[in-house]
Amino acid sequence: MKKKILLGLGVIAVLVVVSVAWILPGAFSAKRKPPAWEISMARFARYLATPRQWREAENPVEATPEALDEALHHFADHCATCHANDGSGHTQMGPKFYPPILDLRAEPVQAMSDGELFYVIHFGIRFTGMPAWGDGDPEKDLESWQLVHFIRHLPDLTSEEIARMKRLNPMTTEARAEQEALDRFLAGEDFEPSLKHGH
Ligand code: HEC
């Protein structure tokens, strides 16, 4: 009996999904830009869905220069592909997400508590493309807390820091080899970079 009810509910659920998708063409397209009401509703729902103990959690990591430096490495390697080194979200993919990636330096993000930022990094944001980075390793948790400090630092990022990050961004093997060749060349080593071949 119970099985039949469940099956019935399942069929209804599928019909609802199919008809919504059919009635609202483009309902699942990421191409449109979300209207302002949807953004505020989603942000409010996210706020409510963040357990209070996380919202109020204090950053256990001290914002030392070393911690910020590690976070810079980490951000350049894991986050910048989508968020850009400066946190602006101006990457190839950034504006193509639904919703488009927000500037991490902007008010709505900076107004979040440390705990809320940690929660986002640790648990991700469903339906957006923001991955959940937490994997139960307490060491990694501390790295995420370091990243929270780094997000606070983003508005004051210097051009030297951005230049360092560019070298830490994920690269293809070819691009890395080219970069290393160029470095050796610039360091004055007796080495001709492959870039210059053919002259
Ligand atoms: C695959 C792309 C991708 C990667 C990689 C990624 N993010 Fe995100 N991130 C997103 C998307 C998409 C959102 C959602 C934007 C929104 O909801 O406004 C987001 C949202 C966020 C937010 C919340 C901003 C807001 O709108 O409230 C924070 C904070 C954040 N990411 C930090 C990070 C950090 C730190 C890393 C690296 C450990 C990272 N992200 C890696 C795609 C990514």
Boltz pocket constraint, residues with backbone or C-beta under 6 A from the ligand:
constraints:
  - pocket:
      binder: B
      contacts: [[A, 74], [A, 75], [A, 78], [A, 79], [A, 80], [A, 81], [A, 82], [A, 83], [A, 97], [A, 99], [A, 100], [A, 101], [A, 102], [A, 104], [A, 108], [A, 109], [A, 117], [A, 120], [A, 121], [A, 125], [A, 128], [A, 129], [A, 130], [A, 131], [A, 133], [A, 147], [A, 151]]
      max_distance: 6.0
